[in-house]
Amino acid sequence: MSFSIAGKSAIVTGAANGVGLAIARHFISQGANVMMADREEDSLRAEIGDQENEEGAARIFACDLREKLSHSNLINATVDAFDRIDILINASRQVLTTNAFDVDDDSVDVMLQQNLLSSLRLSQQVAKKMIEQAADNEPGEIAGSIVNLSSIASLRSRPGLMGFSIANAAMDQMTRTFALAMAPEHIRVNAIGFGSVMSASLKQSLKDTTGLREDITKHTPLARIGSPMEIAEAAQFLSSDAAGFITGQIITIDGGRTLLDPVETAAH
């Protein structure tokens, strides 16, 4: 089986910065056609420069994925540009803190909408397109791959991250359920649950919080912060034919952090 994604067409959400951007860049470097979707249109345009043209492998689509119309428009734009959709990377995510005792705190609702429901609805519509494309496939041939970005916060939590943790735990279960529902249509669905990776939000937290870097490395067996490229390469593997018999799995990339005693790591 091949790890190649050359010639495949992918949608990558959350592609304006951080891990989503790293995945989009990596997929383009590996020969994939990539529709980069995000709300931050200026950042998307600054990233691809003059690469967006009728023959280019990189295109951008500025949208708010919390709006249902954005999903169909994104899919139509991708098909217009590349003729098909082989891969969906749900990398659009947000981190907000939660006051667990404040009845007016709406962060749980925001996290569910941003980090779960927008990906759920987009996955449903992309899956329909993948099934339509696969009408003439050979029996058993994979119709497409969906990769969701999750977090070890689904397994380890802190009171201040309640909304984020709930949304990621739901994302993991959505991944497993979609994997079963879509398997008869030969669509694979997996997730990457990662720990402390140098995302845009973590970069800001490291600037704002004294001693955070040391705290993270202390509670990570491999004693470092991960790089976005490590997530991008895992996303490539899960999207490639090499992962053709893998579905419904949450691949953990956290430097061994979730192997430690939950009591020891819960507060970090």
Beta strands, then each sheet from edge to edge (+ up, - down):
strand 1: 9-13
strand 2: 33-38
strand 3: 58-62
strand 4: 87-90
strand 5: 144-151
strand 6: 187-194
strand 7: 250-253
sheet 1: 3+ 2+ 1+ 4+ 5+ 6+ 7+
end
